[in-house]
Amino acid sequence: MNLFYNLINSIKRKNENKKFYIQFYKKRFHISTIYQHRKKSICLNSIQNNSSVNNNICVVKNETEEINKKNSDFIQYIFKWGIGNKFRSDPENRYHPVHLRRSKEVTIRKDYFDNVNENIRYEELNEQWEVYWFENNKLNAKPFPVKKFGIHDAKKEAIKFYESLKVEHRLMPKPKYESGVEGVHYDNITNCWVAFYRSNNFPVCRSFSAEYHGFETAKQMAIERVEKNKK
């Protein structure tokens, strides 16, 4: 029995010693939650009052804002037919075979595909800048592929060519095709003179190709067809 009581007393003493040491260390090293919060607030106040720290924070913020702004001006884009350069612009140094895909992902500006004017446009299917102009009452187009000239040079060459057309006075206004006869008009898409008339009270439409018959001949054929069915 004495051994049992001695064992219990020794356990009690150990527990009391542990409690004493815990309280001692808490007071000694200030590990109470109240003091921790107070200590954090003191540190924050000292940092806020430090002008050099504040200046560094402002500089970092400004730099990150500038980087984000720059990144927002650019996009990732894949040119599926490849990207050319001065070497590739020479016909002898073209990619062969031409029809194969040569996909390449690059970073470009968001406004790269914006049209310079209504006569210079980006054609997405063939990845080329195209210049459109009217000459001799006919719509003409000249392509400047990215796979031949490169990303920026293709656009520059298109603008340069358009400016040369201006200098040479080759830019003509869009022609107005008027037949002077009701029911006859010119279709720019199909390049045909179209005649509308009624036959046995049914509406009829007939097209006459300007490429096949000639511009004036196709026009005259359409007029004759309409006048014939008016009688």
C-alpha positions in Angstrom: 0.0 0.0 0.0 2.8 2.4 0.8 4.3 1.8 -2.6 1.0 2.6 -4.2 0.6 5.9 -2.3 4.1 6.9 -3.1 3.5 6.3 -6.8 0.4 8.5 -6.8 2.2 11.3 -4.9 5.1 11.3 -7.4 2.7 11.6 -10.3 0.9 14.5 -8.6 4.3 16.3 -8.1 5.2 15.8 -11.7 1.9 17.3 -12.9 2.3 20.3 -10.6 5.9 20.9 -11.9 4.6 20.8 -15.5 1.9 23.4 -14.7 4.5 25.6 -13.0 6.9 25.5 -15.9 4.2 26.2 -18.4 3.1 29.3 -16.5 6.7 30.4 -16.0 7.5 30.2 -19.7 4.3 32.0 -20.7 5.2 34.9 -18.5 8.9 34.8 -19.5 8.4 34.6 -23.3 5.0 36.5 -23.6 3.3 33.8 -25.5 -0.2 34.9 -24.5 -2.7 35.6 -27.4 -3.3 39.2 -26.2 0.3 40.1 -26.3 0.7 38.4 -29.7 -1.9 40.6 -31.2 -0.5 43.6 -29.6 3.0 42.7 -30.9 1.7 42.3 -34.4 -0.1 45.7 -34.3 3.2 47.4 -33.1 5.1 45.8 -36.0 2.5 46.9 -38.5 2.5 50.5 -37.2 6.3 50.6 -37.4 6.2 49.4 -41.0 3.5 51.9 -41.9 5.4 54.8 -40.4 8.6 53.7 -42.3 8.7 55.9 -45.4 11.3 53.8 -47.2 9.1 50.7 -46.9 6.1 52.5 -48.1 8.0 53.9 -51.1 9.2 50.3 -52.0 5.6 49.0 -51.8 4.4 51.8 -54.1 7.1 51.1 -56.6 6.3 47.4 -56.7 2.5 48.2 -57.1 3.2 50.5 -60.0 5.5 48.0 -61.7 2.9 45.2 -61.4 0.2 47.6 -62.8 2.4 48.5 -65.8 3.2 44.8 -66.5 -0.5 43.9 -66.3 -1.4 46.8 -68.6 1.3 45.7 -71.2 0.1 42.1 -71.0 -3.5 43.1 -71.7 -2.4 44.8 -75.0 -1.1 41.4 -76.4 -2.7 38.1 -77.3 -1.6 34.6 -78.2 -2.3 33.7 -81.8 -1.5 30.7 -84.0 -0.6 31.2 -87.7 -1.4 27.9 -89.3 0.3 28.5 -92.6 3.7 29.6 -91.1 5.4 32.9 -90.8 7.7 34.3 -93.5 10.6 36.7 -93.6 12.8 38.5 -96.2 14.4 35.2 -97.2 10.9 33.6 -97.7 9.7 36.6 -99.7 11.9 35.5 -102.6 9.8 33.1 -104.8 12.7 30.7 -105.0 12.8 30.3 -101.2 9.1 29.7 -100.6 7.8 26.8 -98.4 7.3 23.7 -100.4 4.8 22.1 -100.7 2.8 25.3 -100.3 -0.4 23.6 -99.0 1.1 22.0 -95.9 0.3 23.4 -92.5 3.2 25.0 -90.5 1.4 26.1 -87.3 3.3 28.6 -85.2 2.1 30.3 -82.0 3.2 33.9 -81.4 2.4 36.9 -79.2 1.0 39.8 -81.2 -0.8 43.1 -80.3 -4.6 43.0 -80.0 -5.0 45.7 -82.6 -2.9 43.9 -85.3 -6.0 42.7 -87.1 -7.7 46.1 -87.2 -8.2 47.3 -90.7 -6.0 50.3 -91.8 -8.9 51.5 -94.0 -11.8 50.0 -96.0 -9.4 49.1 -98.9 -6.9 47.1 -96.8 -8.3 44.1 -94.9 -7.0 41.0 -93.2 -8.2 37.8 -94.8 -8.3 35.1 -92.0 -8.7 32.0 -94.1 -5.4 32.4 -96.1 -3.8 34.6 -93.4 -3.0 37.5 -95.6 -3.5 41.2 -95.9 -5.4 42.2 -99.1 -5.5 45.5 -100.9 -8.7 46.2 -102.9 -9.1 48.9 -105.5 -11.2 49.7 -108.5 -9.5 50.2 -111.9 -11.0 50.2 -115.4 -14.5 49.7 -113.8 -13.2 46.5 -112.3 -12.6 45.4 -108.7 -9.0 44.3 -108.2 -7.3 42.6 -105.2 -3.6 41.9 -104.3 -2.7 39.6 -101.4 0.3 40.0 -99.0 0.5 36.6 -97.1 2.0 36.4 -93.7 3.7 33.1 -94.7 5.6 35.0 -97.3 6.5 38.4 -95.8 6.1 37.9 -92.1 3.7 39.2 -89.5 4.5 42.9 -89.5 6.0 43.1 -93.0 2.9 41.7 -94.7 0.8 44.6 -93.2 3.5 47.2 -94.1 3.8 45.9 -97.7 0.0 46.1 -98.1 0.0 49.7 -96.9 3.0 50.6 -99.0 1.4 49.2 -102.1 -1.9 51.1 -101.5 0.1 54.3 -101.1 1.8 53.6 -104.4 -1.6 53.2 -106.1 -2.5 56.7 -104.8 0.7 58.2 -106.1 0.1 56.6 -109.6 -3.5 57.8 -109.6 -4.8 54.3 -110.1 -7.5 54.5 -107.5 -10.9 55.0 -109.0 -14.3 55.4 -107.3 -16.6 52.4 -107.1 -18.5 52.3 -110.4 -22.3 52.6 -110.4 -23.9 50.2 -112.8 -27.3 51.5 -113.9 -29.2 50.1 -116.8 -31.9 52.8 -117.1 -34.5 50.1 -117.5 -36.8 48.9 -114.7 -36.2 45.3 -113.8 -32.6 45.2 -114.9 -29.7 45.6 -112.5 -26.1 44.5 -112.1 -25.1 41.9 -109.5 -21.5 42.6 -108.2 -21.2 39.2 -106.5 -22.0 37.1 -109.5 -20.7 39.7 -112.0 -23.9 39.3 -114.0 -26.7 41.6 -115.4 -29.9 40.3 -113.9 -33.4 40.6 -115.6 -36.6 40.4 -113.5 -39.9 40.0 -115.3 -43.2 38.1 -115.3 -44.0 35.2 -117.7 -47.6 33.9 -117.5 -48.1 35.8 -114.3 -45.1 34.0 -112.7 -42.0 36.0 -111.5 -38.9 35.0 -113.5 -35.2 35.9 -113.0 -32.5 35.5 -115.6 -28.8 36.3 -115.3 -26.4 37.2 -118.1 -22.7 36.8 -117.2 -20.5 39.8 -118.0 -17.5 37.6 -118.1 -19.0 35.2 -120.7 -20.9 37.6 -122.9 -19.0 40.8 -122.2 -20.2 43.7 -120.0 -22.2 45.7 -122.6 -23.5 42.6 -124.4 -24.8 41.0 -121.2 -26.5 44.3 -120.2 -28.2 44.6 -123.6 -29.4 40.9 -123.4 -31.0 41.6 -120.0 -32.7 44.7 -121.3 -34.1 42.9 -124.4 -35.4 40.0 -122.2 -37.3 42.4 -120.0 -38.8 44.5 -122.8 -39.8 41.3 -124.7 -41.8 40.1 -121.8 -43.5 43.4 -121.2 -45.5 43.1 -124.4 
